[in-house]
Amino acid sequence: MKIEPKQIKVRDIFDSYADNGDDGVFAYGGRLAIRPPYQREFVYDQAQAEAVIQTVLKNFPLNVMYWVRNGEDQYEVLDGQQRTLSVMQYLKHQFPVTLDGKKFYWDALPDDRFEAIMNYEFMIYVCEGETSEKLEWFRVVNIAGEKLSEQELRNSVYTGTWLSDAKRYFSKRNCAAKRLSDKYITGDPNRQELLEKALKGICELQGKKDITEYMALHKSDADADELWQYFQEVMSWVQRIFPKYYADMKGLDWCHLYNVYHRRTYNSSVMVAETKRLHEDEDVQRPKGIYEYLLCKDTDPFAGRLLNLRAFDKRDKIAAYSRQSGICPICHQHFEFDEMEGDHIKPWSKGGHTTPDNCQMLCRDCNGKKTDKY
Ligand SMILES: [Zn+2]
């Protein structure tokens, strides 16, 4: 890792400053991305922004900032985004500062004050190095600076053709991935949460160690088509298997469910009927678990746990205990009430419900050994 200190005048950074909204904020003759495309905006309130200008006007030092060198003469602000933006925005007439009780926009400043801003030098550490060491080091820097999420950190390291293309799909407000998945997957594209979820999914499917392994491998790919196709496939699979939509489908880890179950076959008419039946079953206390339950119930005898099935209440258990005179029907031993547990005589999966007549008390041992608990 090479870290080079530089002092750069505000005048030079302000050169060609352009705020293009979602397409990024650039300065320094177009060579510096203050904010890269589709990265969320950090918002300083006006008092914070004004404090930056006051510091500059007094020629006091601002904290060191960090830039990353991404190309021959191309940089991205890693730390210092808000401070840089505050100065740029002041020079773009976006807010005034108060001097001696009066408000001054930049163009009302006395010449010497204006020149003081333009000649102020930012203290910048420009860093470059292997991507792996950069990421590690950025995490450390990030602790002190404006908080970047893990995916934003990865994006600042693995820049290139792949990332630019991936951001087109996953990182823009109202991007294609958001439109496609909004009813099923939560996540703010602007904070890179959708991109992170898609990457996590494809990494699991391909057996990658982590997201950085995937991004390192594909960094220089011409595009991110593989990831985009994967994501579309996940969404299309969900809608094929569960053609009827329920609001509780939103927020499930659909990429993971796809990865685990997409090789199996399911009948969608059966799924529709079963989803409806389970939503109407009062014993199902966790409707969000219905989908995974239906995907795995034929192979997982404990799938019922996903539904958090209603347990017998104390009144039902006391009634059963006295009916049985405290005898466990399996081992025929006598137990105290609190040594026993409520159990469904007819298992829930075979149509038995959590009703008083379907309750029996088993000793803990026998209940633990029971295989058709659900
Ligand atoms: Zn027993």
Residues whose N, C-alpha, C, O or C-beta is under 5 A from the ligand:
A	BS01	ZN	C328 I330 C331 C363 C366
